[in-house]
């Protein structure tokens, strides 16, 4: 990734006003955990080009990652004024407002974000949580139920629905929701088993890669395909291995499977952004770039803890 940063820095020097290069470099800095450098990079670009909304959104997301919620909200508010239909901006503005305790302001932003296609149970759950904070319990229940219609085992929605029922005095339904929550959480045990197997495959592949044996490294991963086909981090690692061999179509397929299985995989989104850009799919590239930036700013995947 450091090599990627060097190449992007060279590209920026040649084309300092290219927003795509600015976004790619900022995203790389964020993934290297150099978030303050990313913040300064975006700020410098916006000083020259204040109306480039995607860069301003990425700037706001970086400020979120630095815990500067008030500053982040101000930047993303500007994006929503300039691009009212940017649902990703609406979602992140709602998150920023919630972090600031401005739940009444968060609700309409998150409600707008629920118009995203395909529908996202995570957005509905965040809206439900904001409604819960404002005391709008029936509306919160509805949001959590809608999230669970999309994903019956969505752990955060089950957890919050149980809390909602408790506050409504519906004790039996609260116990049922909590039971479903614990049952769904049990799926994490299977995840941990798969993760241990994945680590074994990854370790073997990395040893071969360090020896300069790219083909055997890929074969080491493929040997675990039957057991790990449905494990998103495996697909992400497979995509990286395909890329080393220049197998772009195979890499695209693997990264697409990875984010379909787990939308919280930052690296897969970032790689997809680069591949879509390379293959001329510019709208998809922008979508994936923003997804990677948002996830980098948010920190841990929201399903890691209820």
N, C-alpha and C positions, 0 to 999 in steps of 0.2 A: 504493500500500500504506500510505503514511502516513495517508491519509484513512481507510482501513480501521481503522488503529490508533486514530485519534481517535474514530470511531464506536463501536468496541468499548469504549474507555475510558469513554465516556458511558453505554453500556449497563451496564458494570460498576458505575458510580456509582449507577445506578438499581436494579440487582439484584446487589449485591456477593457474594451467596452462591449465585449460579447457576453450577453447575459447567461447563455448556456454554459460557457466556460466558468463564469463567476459562480454559478450554482454548483457545478461539478467540483470546483476547488473548495468551496465552503463545505460541501457535503463530505469531502475527503478529510478536511481538517476536523470536522465534528466526529467522524468515525475514528480518527486518531486520538480522540479525547482532547484535542486542542481547541476547545470551544471558545476561549477568549480570542484566539487568533482568528477563528471563523467569524466571530462577532465583529472584530475590527475590519476584516476583509469585506464583509457585507456592508458595513457602515461606510467604508471608503468608496465602494461602488455606488451606493445610493447617494452619496454626496455629489457624484457626477451625473447620476441618472435616477432622480427621485421618483419617477413614475413607473419604474419596472416592478409591477406588483409581485411576480413570483419571487424575485430576489428579496423584496420587503417581507414577504411571508416567511421565507427561509431565515431572514434576520430575526423576525419575531419568534420563530421556533427556537432559534439558538438562544435568545434571551430567556425563553422558558427553561431551557436546559440548564441555564446558569442561575435559575431561581429568581430572576428579575421579572416577576409577574406583572407588576404595574407597567414597566417599560414595554414588556411583551404585548400587553393588552393594547397599549397606545398604537404600536406598530400594526398590529393585526386589525384594529379598528379602521385604520387608514386603508388597508387592503379591502375590507368589506365595503367601504364607501366607494372605492374606485372600481371594484369588481363585485357587485352585490350578489351575484350568483355563485361565487366561489364557496362551495359547501365545505371544503377542507378548512378554509379560513374561518368559516362560521363555527365549525366544530372546535377548533383550537381556541377561538375567542371565548367560547362557552367554557372550555376547560380553564382558561386563564381567569375568567370571572369567578368561577367556582373556587379556585385556589385563593382568590382574594376575598372570599366570603360573600361575593356579590351574586347570590343564588338567583334572585329575582331577575337580574340581568342575564344570567347564564341560560335560563330556561328558553327564552325565545331564540337564542343563537343555536342551542342544541336542537331545538325543534325544527329550525330550518335545515340543520345538518341531516336530520332523519330523512330528508328527501333524496339522499344519495342512493344511487343504483349501482349494484344491488343493495338492498337494505342491510344494515349492519347492526347486529345485536349489541355490539359494544357502544355504539352511539346512543341507542335506545336506553341502555342501562345507565349511561352517564346522565341522560336527560331525566330518567327516573330518580337518580340519586339527588339531582338538583331540586326536583319537585318534592322529594322527601324532606330535604332541608327547609323548604319553604312551607311545609305543613300541608301540602296538597296531596293528601294520601291516596284518594281514589285515582287521581291522574297518575301518580307514581306507580300504583299497582298496574294500571293499564299499560304503562311503558314497559315495566318488567315482564308482563305477560306477552306483550308483542315481541320482546327480545327472545323469550323462550319459545314462541311459535317458530321463530327462525332457527333457533338452536336450543332444543330441549335440555341440553346438558351444559348450558352456558353458566359457568360457576359463579361469576360475579352477579349475574342477574338472580340466580337462585338464592344467594346469600342476602342480597338486598330485598328480595321479595319476602323472605322470612322476617327481616327487620320491619318491613312495612306492615305485615300482618300483626306483628307484636304491638306496634304502635296503634293499630286499629282495634286491638283487643280481640282479635280473631285467633285465639290460642291454638286451636286444632289445626287450622290452615298453616299457622306459623311452624308448628311441629312437622307437618308434612313437607313444607318447603325446606326446612332445615334437614330433614331426612334425605330429600332429593339432592340437597347441596353436598352432604357427606358422601352420598353414593357417587355423585359426579366427580367429587374430589378424589375418590378412589381410583379414578382413571389415571391419576397422576402416578400411581404405583406402576402401572403398565408403562407409562411414559419413562419412568426412571429405569425400568428394565431395558427398554429400547435404547435409552441414552447410554447405558453401560455398554451395550453391544455396539452402538455407534462409535463410542470412544475407542473400542478395540479396532474397528475397521479404520477409523481415522488415523490412529497411531501407526498401524501397519502401512497405510498409504503415505503418510508423511515421511516415514523412514525411507521409503523407496524414492519419493520425490526429492529428498535431500541428496540422494545418491545420483540424481539426474535421470532417473528411470520413470519418465512420465507415463508411458504405456503400462508398465507393471503396476504403477501407483493407481491408475484407473481400474485395472483388473482387480486389484485388492479390494477396492470399494464395490465393484460389481459382484464380487463373490458373496456379498451380504445382501444383495438386492431383494431376494425373496423375503427375507426376514424384516427388512427395513424399508421396503417400497413405500409404505404409507407414513414414514417418519420424516417430517418436513426438513429438519436439519440435515438428514442424510441426502435429500434431494439437493439442498443448497451446496453441500460438499461435492456432490456429484457434478453439479453445474460448474464449479470451479475447476474440477479435474478435466472436464470436457473442454473448457476454455483454454487450459494449458496446451491442449493438442490442436487448438484451432477449430474445434467442432462446434461452430456457433449455433447451428440448429438444435443439436442435442443439448447444448448448454441452456438455450432459451427454454426448451421443454422442461428441463430439470428445475430451473429457477421458477418457472410458472407453476409447477407442481408444488414447489416449496411454499410460495406465498399463498397458494390456494389452500394449503393445509394449515398454514400458520401465518397470518397477515402481519405478525410482529417480527419477522426475520428481516432485520435492517439490511444485512449484506445482500440478501437475495433481491430486495427491492432496488438497491443501488446498482447491482450488476444488471438487472433488467433494464434500468434506466439507460445504462451505457450501451447495452445491446440494441435496445429499441432505437436509440439515437443513431447507432451505427447502421441499422437497417432501414432508416428513413421513417420510422414510425414515431413521429415527433410528439403527437398528443399522448401516446402511451408513455413515452420517455419522460415527459413532464409530470405525468401522474405518478410514476414510480419514483421520480426524484423527490417530489414533495412528500410522498409516503415515507421515504427513507429519512428525510429531514425531520418530519414530525416525530417519527419513532425515536430518532437519536435524541431529540429534545425531551421526550417524555420519560426516557430512562427505561426501567424494567417493564417488560411486557405486562399489561394489566391482568392477564390471567395467571400470573405467577403468584398472586396473592389476592384473596377476595376483598 
